[in-house]
C-alpha cells in the first residue's frame, strides 16, 4: 500500500501542522503534498522532509497572501493525481 500525506497549507506552527509532522515520522516514505509551505512559519522538523508544493507557491510569503488566494489553491490541489 502506498501512502501520501496531504495538507491544505503548512504556513504556521499549529496543531494540524504538528499532526502532519508526526504522520511524516510514522510514515517516512510517504511524500507530503501541500498548496503552500512557508519554512519560516512552521516547525523546524519539516526542514529535513521533502514537501511538494503546488505551482506558484513560491510566490507566497505570508499566511495572509495564502488565504487571499485560497480558492485557487483549493482548485489546484483537487487537480493532483495521487495514483
C-alpha positions in Angstrom: 0.0 0.0 0.0 1.3 3.5 -0.9 0.6 6.4 1.4 0.7 10.2 0.7 0.2 12.9 3.3 -1.9 15.8 2.0 -2.5 19.1 3.9 -4.0 22.3 2.8 -1.1 24.5 3.8 2.0 24.5 6.0 2.1 28.2 7.0 2.0 28.2 10.8 3.1 26.2 13.8 -0.3 24.8 14.8 -1.9 21.6 15.8 -2.7 20.3 12.3 0.9 21.1 11.2 2.2 19.2 14.3 0.0 16.2 13.3 1.3 16.2 9.8 4.9 16.2 11.2 4.0 13.2 13.4 2.5 11.4 10.4 5.6 12.0 8.4 7.7 10.4 11.2 5.3 7.4 11.3 5.4 7.0 7.5 8.9 8.2 6.5 8.5 7.1 2.8 5.2 8.9 2.4 5.5 12.1 0.3 3.9 15.3 1.7 1.8 17.4 -0.6 0.5 20.9 0.2 -0.5 24.0 -1.5 1.9 26.3 0.2 4.9 25.6 2.6 6.4 28.6 4.5 9.6 27.4 6.1 9.7 30.4 8.5 6.3 29.8 9.9 6.3 26.1 10.6 8.1 23.7 12.8 11.8 23.1 12.3 11.2 19.4 11.9 9.9 20.0 8.3 13.4 21.2 7.2 14.6 17.6 6.8 11.5 16.4 5.0 10.7 16.8 1.3 7.5 18.8 0.9 5.9 19.0 -2.5 4.1 22.4 -3.2 1.7 23.5 -5.9 3.0 25.6 -8.8 3.3 29.3 -7.9 3.5 28.5 -4.2 7.0 30.1 -4.1 5.3 33.5 -4.8 3.5 33.4 -1.5 5.4 34.7 1.5 2.7 35.1 4.2 -0.3 33.3 5.5 -2.5 36.3 4.6 -1.4 36.0 1.0 -2.3 32.3 1.0 -5.7 33.0 2.4 -6.5 35.6 -0.2 -5.9 33.0 -2.9 -7.4 30.1 -1.2 -10.0 29.3 -3.9 -7.1 29.0 -6.4 -5.2 26.6 -4.1 -8.3 24.6 -3.5 -8.9 24.2 -7.2 -5.3 23.3 -7.9 -5.0 20.7 -5.1 -8.1 18.9 -6.5 -6.3 18.6 -9.8 -3.5 16.5 -8.4 -3.4 12.8 -9.3 -2.3 10.6 -6.4 -2.4 7.3 -8.2 
